[in-house]
Amino acid sequence: MFTRFSRMVSTQQYRTTFIQSAITLLRFYGFDGLNLDWRFPVTRGSQPDNKQKFTLLCQELKDAFAAEVTNTQRDRLILTASVSAEKAVIDASYEVAQIATSLDFINVLTFDFRGPWENVTGHHSPLYLGSQDTGDKIYSNTDSAMQHWLDQGAPAQLLNLGLAAYGRAFTLSTAASGVGAPASGTGEEGCYTGEEGFWAFYETCLYTEGATVHMINDQRVPYAVTKKQWVGFDNKESLSSKVSYLKAKNFGGAFVWSLDLDDFSGEYCNQGNCPFISHLNTLLVQMQLCALCFEL
């Protein structure tokens, strides 16, 4: 996958071929625009000059979308990018101020900061720095990531905050069960999604039914423990905190990963259809902000 992206941006001819084929596809299916989901332009074995070539791709897409409007009199296609929330990846991969001039929105993937690939429990999408975070972990939170994008030159109104409609589950290895408790690896697989340590929002409702939900006060996010399984997730309280935060920071809005992970039938959480996205939408509408949802 990363090799294909690198090859596509390697020359102007390849980029032009991609851009024109993208426009054709978007118009054929009646889509509103294109989201670039290339999260690691430079890291993970990609070419070091991809940082600059990603900027060129964004600029050339913007220009091509504008030219297409002139030629067809249609509404201009929207151009967005889903980008890393990891400080090291941001610094290595993006010319932030430059790409911000080409993009309509920048969707910051503010989740999966922590997870069951580690040997202690921790929330995958905390709002703020935790009291136990040290070293590079001090950057592993939503506030730090969003602030870094601001500091690098992204306008606040272009930044969308990412929200995960899923939980990350650990298997506890001792009697301890708080944040930072020892874990022996990933939690059980979701009974429907089938991925170890990954529970869709509707699966989290099932597994935590009757369990005590604990709030991590300094990070403003919840977790629950059930049968040696520790799971961090978002609920109505933490969503409210995150929306209040993005409003205070004047960010553009929020996006959800992803539509199919919500309780779309309403049969698992007893909160109606799509309770995660519905509550988020209510909060954002009250604050006149933008909500985007992605499908896996």
N, C-alpha and C positions, 0 to 999 in steps of 0.2 A: 504493500500500500504506500509506504513512505517513498519507495523508489519510484513509483509511478508519479507521485506528486513532483518529486525532484526533476524527473525527466520532463514533465509538462512545462515547468517554469524555466527550463534550462535555456531556451532560445525564444526570441520574439515570435518566430514562426509557430512554434508549438503552443505558445500562450494564445496567439491569435486563433489558432484552430480550436482550442478549448473554448475560448470566449464565444466565437461564432456558433459553435455547436450547442453551447449552453443557452444562448439566446433562442436558437431554433427550438430546442426542447421546451424551454419555459413557455414560449408563446404557443406551441402546439398543444400543451396540456393546460394552458390558462393559468399558470402560476404567477404570483405577484413579484417574485424575485429569486435571488440566489443567496444561500448561506454558505460561506467557506468554512468547512470544518477540518482544517489542517492545523492540528494543535501543536505540532512539533516541527516547524519548518527547518530548524537547524539541529536539534538534538536527535538522539536515537539513530545515529548513522547517516543523517542527511548531509547535504553539502553545506559548507560554512557560508557560502555566498547566498544561500537561500533566504537569508534575512532581507537582503536588498531585493531579491527577485520576488519575494512575497509582496513587497511594497509595489514593485512594478506591476504585478498581477492585479492588485487592487486598483491601481491608477488606470490601467488599461481597461479593466472591466467597467469602471465608472465612466470612462470616455466612450466606450462602445455602447453602454446603455443610454448615454445622452445622445449619441449620434443616431441611435435607432429611433428615438423619440422624434427627432427632426425629420427622419425619412418616412415615418409611419403615422405620426400624429397620435400615437398611443400614449398612455400614462407610462412614465419611466419605471423600469424595473427597479426594485429595491435591492440593495447590496449590503449584506451583513457578514460578520465573521464570528465564529465561536472560538474563543481564545483561552489559553491557559491561565490559571490563577496562581501558578507556582512562580515565585520571584525569579529563580534561576532560569526557568524556561522563558519567561517574559523578556529578561535582559538579553538572552542569547538569540531570541527568535524574531522579535518585532521591532521595527522602527515606529514606535507608537505614535508620535506626533504626525508622521507622514501618512500612515495608513488611516489615521483618524480623519484626514481630509477627503478620503475616498469612500468611506463607509457610512451608511445611514445609521447603523447600530453596531455596537461591539458587545457581544454576549460573553461575559466572563464566567467561566465554568467553576463557580465557587462551591465545589463539592469534591468528595474523594480526597480531601486533605489527609485523612487518616483512614485506616481500614484494617481488616483482619489479616492482611499480609504482614502486620506488625505483631509483636509478642505481648503487647499490653493494650487494653481497651482505650478507645478515644473516639470522639464524635467526628464523623466524616465531613460535616458541614457546619462548624461552629461559627457564630457571628463574630465573636471577639476572641482575643488571646486568652488562653487558659492559665490558671495559676501554676500548673505543672509543666507548661511549655518552656523549653530551654533550647539553646542553640538555634539551628535553622527552623525548629518547630515554632518559633515565635512568629514566623510568617505564615503559618498554616491555619489561617482563618479568613473569613470573608472580609472583614474590615481591612486587614493588612493588604489583601490582594487588590481590593477596589482602590484603596489609597495609593498603591503602587502604580496602578494604571493612570490615576490622576497625576501623580508626581512625574510620570514619564511624558505627560503632554496630552492625554486623552481628555476631551471635554466631558464634564459630568453628565450632560444631557444625552450623550451618545452611549453611555455605559448602562448595560442591563445586568442585573444581579441574577445569578443562577440559583435555582431551587430544585432540590432533588425529591421526586415523589417516590422515594424508596429508602429503606434502611440498610445499614451495614452491620452485619452480625458477627460476633466473636464467640468462640467456645471458651468459657472460663476454665482455668486449670487449678484454681484454689478456691477457698471459701470467700475470698475477697471479691467484691462485686461493684466497686465504685469506678470512677474514672482513673485510668492507670492501673487497673487490676491485671494480674498476669493472665495471659490467654495462650491457649495451645494451638491457635490457628483459626481458620474460618469457621463461622457458624454453620448450622445445617442449611441445606439448600431450600429455596422457596418451593413450596409444594406445587406451584404452577409455573413459576419462572425457571426452576430447575438449576439455578446457579448457586453454588455454595457461598454462604455469607452475604447474599444479595436478596433482600426481601422487598417486593413491590409494596406500595402503600397499603393495598388491600390485604396482602399477606401479613404485613406487620400488624394490622388490626386483628387478624385471626390469632396470631401467635401471642400477642400481648393482652388478649382479652382476660380481664380479671387480675392482671399483674399491676403492681404499683409503678406509676410513671414518675421518675425523678427528674427534676430540672437541674441542669448544670448552670448554676446561677451566674457565674462570671462569663459564660459563653452563650447564655440565653437559648439553649437547646435541650431537648429531653432525651432520656434513655430509659430502657426498661430491662428487667432481668426475668427470664422464665426458663426453668429447667436447664440451668448452666449456660443459657444463651444470653449474651449481652448485646442489645441492639440500640444503636443511635438512629434517630429519625427526626422528622419535623412534624409538629402538630399545629393546631390553631394558635396556641400561645406563641410558639416560636415564629410562625409565619407573620403574626402581628408585629412581633419585635423587628423582624427583618424588613417588613414594609415600612414601619415607622423610621427605621434606620435609613432606607434608601430615599424616603421623602426628605428627611433632614439633610441628607447629602446632595439633594437635587439631582439624583440619578434619573435616567430616562425611564426605567421600569424594571420588569423582571421577566424571566423566562423559566419554563419548567422542563425538566428531563424526567419523564416524558409522558405523553398523553395516555398511553396504554397501561401505565403503572398505577394510575388512579383507580379508585373503586367505581369504574364507569357504569356498572349495573346497580350499584347501591346495595348489594346483598351481603357484603362482608363487614362493613363498618357501621351499619345502621345510622348513617348520617346523610342519606339521600344519594343521588347520582353524582359522581365526580366530586366528592367533598373537598379534596385537596385543592383542585383548581377552582372550584366554585367559591370557596372561602377566600382564596387568593384574589380572584377576580373582584369579589365584593370589597375587599380592602383597597385594591388599586383603584376601582371606580370611585370609591369614597374620596380618594386622594387625587383623582384625575390623572392616573398614571397608566403606563402601557403594559400589557401582558402578552407574552408570546409563549407558545407551546411547541415542542418538538416531538416528533415520533421517532422511535428507535428504528 
